[in-house]
Amino acid sequence: MRDHPLATDAALALGALVSMVVGSFANPHGAHGPTFGTRTPDPFSLVLMVLGAAALVLRRRRPRAVLAVTIGLSLLELTTGEPRAPVAMCTVIALYTLASRTDRPTTWKVGLVTMAGLTGVAMLAGPLPWYAQENIGIFAWTGMAAAAGDAVRSRRAFIDAIRERAERAERTREEEARRRVAEERLRIARDLHDVVAHHIALVNVQAGVAAHVMDKRPDQAKEALAHVRDASRSALNELRATVGLLRQSGDPEAPTEPAPGLAVLDDLVGTFRNAGLPVKVMLQLGQEQGPLPAAVDLAAYRVIQEALTNVRKHAGPEAGAEVSVVRVGGSVEVTVLDDGGSAADPSPEPREPGGGHGLLGMRERAVALGGSCFAGPRYGGGYRVHAILPLA
């Protein structure tokens, strides 16, 4: 009904027309109550009923105009119709509509004028005696229409206020939750900074003292190293306590295996090969220059993992990938290429440069190490991911 208001009003108008036509055939003054078939409406009354019902189609779009039109038609019927037809039913519906869509002062003013006007004209200028039950019925029906419309309007306003209050409370609750999360993050960041800054500074000083007096005064060097050990233990304990605040009761236990790195790259590539993605790997890490820092090793592994995952998800069914990890000077360059698969296959999903959480995660890992990461389509088809990770 809310989606199709015009059709709803048209159906209501048709129902009102049928009711008025049926009611115009009833004689309310029968010996044992209303009787049908003893009277028929005149053509002029039928025209008034049709016009009144037609006006009701626009009752929600133009409530004041529809009420004025139905009042005029009702006045014509009250002063000229004999036998009388219930054209005033249109006015009752129009008055209810106006009362349900305006404020209370307007409802009372318009309702009283309508009640008094129609009832007064029916009593003074109508063909029936002033005390006829039809005249009292007009007064009662118009009064009930105004009261019912005002009650419906009040209830709608009450429900809307409750809904708005609930939505506002929900927004406030979400904003409060976000604010508390931000404050808690800031507090934990400050705690971590204080713990790390204090203890690492102490470890640095004591380690420098131990290195300075190692040869000449080994006893003092041992004492300095003992301070280093105590400071590092305290730092670990405080870090464990601070990070433990982030855990909840249902969180899984922390993994005990070491963080993945390029040492287990073959296992990672093997899983994609088993899934049907051919992958070629080339590693040039210069092992004589020493192992990669743990953060760089982990970031390179995660970039390759995410890039191959994207190839498997978005490239064509015949796609192949190439992975290269090259140590160039003071950085490691990670490149993952794919050929895009079958060009005739419509199933691959488009990949927008810079979009998606996976690409964002790769870029954040590289930026966190002071490097960069680029991802975008290749000339001739396929996709390219290129990350530069500084060693320092």
N, C-alpha and C positions, 0 to 999 in steps of 0.2 A: 504493500500500500504506500510506503514511503518512496519506493523507487518509481512508482507510476501514479502520482497524485491526480493527474487529469483523468485517467481511466477510472480511478476510484471515485472521484466526484461525479463522473458521468454515470457510473453504476448507482450511486446514491440518488442522483437526480431521477434516474429511471424508476427506482424503487419508490421514491416520493410521488412520482406521477401516477404509478399504478395504485398506490394507496389512496391518493386523492380521488382518482376516477372511481375506484371501488366505493370509497366513502360517500361520493356524491349520489350513489344509487340507494343509500340507506336513509330511511326515515326514522329520526330519533324519537318521534312522538308516537310510536306504536302502542297498542294496548298492553303488550307484555314486553316492552323494550324495543330496541331498534329492529326494524323489519326491512328486508331487501325486496326490490321489485315493485315497490309502490310508487316510486317517483323516478324521474330521469332528469339529468342536468341539461340545461339549455346550451346551444352552441357557443354562446358568449362565455359561459363559465368554463367550457372545455378549452377555449382559446386561452383564457387566463391561467388555467392550470398548466397548459403546455408551456406558456411563456415563463411562468414561475419556475417550473422544473428546469427549463433550459438555462435560466439565470444561475441556478445552483451549480452548474458545471464550473463556473468561474468563482465559486465562493471563497477559495483560498487565495486566489490571485488578487481579486478585488473585493474584499469582504464588505467594505462600506458601500460601494456602488451596488453590489448584489442585494444588500439589506434595503437600500433605498428603493430599488426596483421592486422587490417583493412586497415591501410595505405599500407602494402605490398600487400594485395589482390587488393586494388584499383589500385596500380601501375601496377599489372599484367593485369588487365582489360583495363587500359588506353593504354597500349602498344601493346596488342595482340587482344583485342576484336573488332570485326567488324561483324555485327553492335554492337555498344557499348551498354552495360547494365549498369544501374545506381548503380554499386557496391559502388560508393563513398558515397552513403547515409549512409552506416555503419560507414564510417569515420566521417561524420558529427555528428552522434549521439555519437560516442566515444569521439570526441573532445569536445562536449558540456558537457559530463559527467566529463571529466578531468578538464575542466575550472570551473565547479560548485563545485569541491571538492578540489581544490588546491588554491594557492595564486595567486595574480594578476601578478607578474613577471613571474611565470611559465606559466601562461595562455598566456601571450603575446609572450614569447619565443617559446613555442610549437605551438601556433596558427600561428605565422608568418612562422615558418619552414614548417608546414603542408600546409598552403595556397600556399606558394611559390613553395614548392616541387611538390605537385600534379598538380598545374596549369602549372608549367614549363615543367614537363614531358609530360602532355597532349598536350601542344603546340608544343614541340620540337620533341617528339618521338612518338606521337600518330598518328593513321591513318587519322585523320581529319585535315583540315587546322587549322593553329594556331589561326585564328580569329573566329573559329566556336563558336556558342553560348553555346555549351556544355562546352567548356573550360572556358568561362567567368562565366558560372553557377557554376562550381566547386569552382572558386575563391570567388564568392559571398556567396555560402552556407557555406563554411568552415569559412569565416570571420564572418558571422552571428552566427554560432554555438559558436565560441569563445566569441563573444560579449554577447550573451544570457547567456552562462554559467557563465561568469564573473558577469553579472547583478544579476543572481539568487544567486550566492555565496555571493555577497555584501548584498543583501536583507536578506538572512538567517543570516548573521553575525549581521546585524542591529537589526533584531527581537530578536536574542539571547541576544544581549547586552541590549535591552530594558527589556526583561524578567529577566535577571540577576540583572539589576538595580532595578526593581520592587521588586524582592525577597529580595535583600539586604536592600532596604528601609523598607520592611515589618519586616525583622528581627531586624533592627535598631530601628524601632518604638516599637516593642514588648519589646526589651531590655530596651529602655528608659522608657517605661511604668512600667516595673518591678522595675527598679531602683528608679523611683519616688515613687512607692508604698512602697518600702522598706524604703526610706528616710522619707516618711510621717509616717509610722509605728514607726520608731525610734524617730521621733520628738514627736509624741503623747505619746509614752512610757515615754520619758523624762518629758513631761509636767505632766503626771499622777504621775510619781515618785516624781516630785517636789511638786505637790499639796498635795499628800498623806503624804509624809515624813514631810513637814513643819507643816501642820495642825495637824496631828496625834501626832507629837512630842509636839506641843503646848498644845493639849488636855491632853496628858499624864502628862505634868508638872503641869498644872492647876488642874487636878483631884487629883494629889498627894498633892498639896498645900491644896485643900479643905478637903481632908481626914485628913490632919495633924492638921488643925486648926478648925475642925468642932466643937469640944467640948468647946474649950477655947475661940475662937473668931469667933462666927457664922457670924458676919457681913463680915469678910474677906473671910470666906468660901463661902458666897453667891456671893461675888464679883468674886471669882475664878470660881464658877460654871457659872456665867454669861459669863466670858471669854471662858469657855468650850463651852457654847451654841453658842457664836458668832463664835468661830473657827470652830465648826462643821458645822454651817450654811454656812460659807465661803467655807469650803471644799466641801460641797454638791453643791453649786452654781458653783464652778470652775470645779468640776467633770462633772456636767451637761453640761457646756459650752464646755468642751474638748471632751466629748463623743458625743455631738451634732454635732461636725464636721464630724463624721463618717456617719451621716445620709444624705440621699439624698432626693430629692423632692418627689420621688415616693414611698418611704419606708412606710410600714404600721405603724400605731400608736403602741406604746409600749403596751403590755398587762398589764392590771391592776390587774389580779388575781395573787395570790402568786405562787411561784415556786412549781412544784409538788414535792412530797416526798412520803415516805412510808405510810403516813396517808391516801393516796388515792390509795394505792396499790391494794385494792379490786376492785376499778373501772377499773384499768388497766387490771387486770387478767380477769375481767368479759368480756371485749371486746374480748380477745383471746378465752375465753370459748364460747362466742356467735359465733365466727368464726369457731368453731369445734375443737379447741385444748383443750383437758382436762389438767388442770393445778392444781397441789397440792401445797399448800403454808404452810410454817412453819416459824413463827416469834418468836424469843427469844431475845428481845432487852433489857430486864432488866429495865423496866420503873422506878423502884425505884432508879436507878443510874442517872436519869435525861434524858432529851431528847437528841437526837443526834444533833451534830452541823449541821447547815443548809447545808454546802457544802457536808458533808458526806451523809446526808439524800438525797440530790439531786443526788449525784453520784450513790448511791445504786439504786435509782429509775431508772436512765437512763441505768445502766448496766442491770437490769432486763428487762427493756423495749426492749433494743437492742437484748439481748439474746433470748427472747421469739419471737421477730420478725424473727430472724434467724431460730429458730425452725420451725416457720410457713412456711417460705419460702423454706427451704432446706431439712427438714426432710420428712419422708414418710407420706402417708395419714393417717396412724393409729398411728402416733407418739403421745406420751404423755410427759408432762414436769413436773418437780418438782423444786420448788423454796424454798430456805431456806436462812434466814437472821438471823445470830447468832452473839450476842455481846460476844466477848471473850477478857477479859482483857481490854486493851487499844485500841482495834480495832474491826471492824465489818467485818465479813466474809459473802460474798454473793456468793451463789452457785446456778447455774441453770443447771439441767441435763435433757437430753432427751434420749429416748430409740431408736431413729432412725427410728421408724415406721416399716412398713412391709419390710422385707428383700428381698422379691421376687419382689417388685415393682421397676422398672427401672427408674422411673421419678425423684427421689430426686437428686438434684444437689450436686456434691462433694464439701466439705468444706475443704479447705487447712488450716492447722494450721497457724495462724498469718496473714492470708490474708484477704483482704476486708477492706473497709473504716469503717464498723461498728465495727469490732474487734479492729481496730486501734483507733477508738474513745473511746471505753471502756478502752483500755490500757492507753490512754493519760489522761483520767479522773482519773484513779487510781494513775498514776504516779504523777499527779499534786498535789495530797493530800499526797504524800510520801508513797503510797502503791504500790500494784502490781496487775496484772491481767493475768491470764493464760486461754487459750482456746485451746482445742484440742479434738481429738476423745477419746472415752472411750473404755476400754477393753470389748469386747463382743458386741460392736455396740453402736451407739449413739454419743452424744457430751457432753462435760462438759465445763462450764465456771465458773471460780473460781476467785473472786476478794477479796483482803484484803485491807480495808480502815482504816488507823489509825484515831483515834478520836482526837488526839492532832494536 
